[in-house]
Amino acid sequence: MDEETYDEKIIDMYLDALDRKVPMPNHPDADTAYDLFLKARGFEPEKGRRRDFRFVLRAALAAVIAAALLFGAMVTVQAAGVDVFAK
């Protein structure tokens, strides 16, 4: 069989026979697969609100750290002689 003598029906028959002999398994969605992965590694998967709370807490902590670093840098530059806080 080549490009000119290609018969789609024959390929479909082969694929149907393979599917009857060894059917393709149904794969879980991404969230279910991730939960199964965590269980296999000995972790208990977290559900909804707790995961969201941790995300918000980490984002707030990152914002506070960034603000503290920015303010510290401004104070350092002001101490070095550059007018940062003057109008």
N, C-alpha and C positions, 0 to 999 in steps of 0.2 A: 504494500500500500504506500502510495506517495501522494503528493499534492493533487495530482490529476485523478487518481483512482480512489480518493478518500471517500468512504461511505460512513456517514454519521450514524446510520442505523446499526451498523456492526459495533461501533464504539459504544453506543447506548446499550446494546445487548450485553457486551462484556461488563460494563459498569453495573448493570442491573443484576447480572449473575454474581458479581463480586459482592454487591450489597446484600443479596439474599444469603450468601454463604457466610460472610463476616460483616454484619451491619456496622455502620459508623456509630460510635457512642454519642449521646447527647452531652455536650459540654455545658457546665454551669456558667452563669453570668459572672461578671467580674467580682461583685461583692461576695457571692457565695464561694467562689474560688479562693478569695483572700481569707475568708473565715476558715475554710478547710485547711489552708496553708498554716494559719496561726494555730489551729488545733493540733495539726501534725507536729508542730514545733514545741507544743506544750504551753502555748499562750491561750488565754481565754479571749475570744473576740469581744471588743467593746461595742456597745450599742448606742446609737443616736446621740442623745443629749450630752453624755459624758465626753464623747469625742469632740463635739462642738464646743463644749466649755473649755476643754484643754486648748483647742485652737485659739479661742478668743483670749484666754489667759496668756498664751505664748505670744500672741500678736501684741497685746497690751504691754507685756514685759519688754518686748523688742522696741516698742515705741518709747517707753520710759528710758531704756538704756541709750537709745539714739539721741533723745533730747538731752540727757545728762552729758553725753559725750560732746554734743554740739555746744552746750553751755560752757562746759569745761574748756573746750578749745577757744571759745570767745573770750573767756576770762584770761586764758594764757596769752592770747594775742594782745589783749588790753594791757596786761602786765609787761609785755615786751615793748610797749610804747605806741602802738597803733590805736587811734581813737575808734573803737567799735561801738560803744554805747552812747557817744555824744550825738547830739542832733545836728 
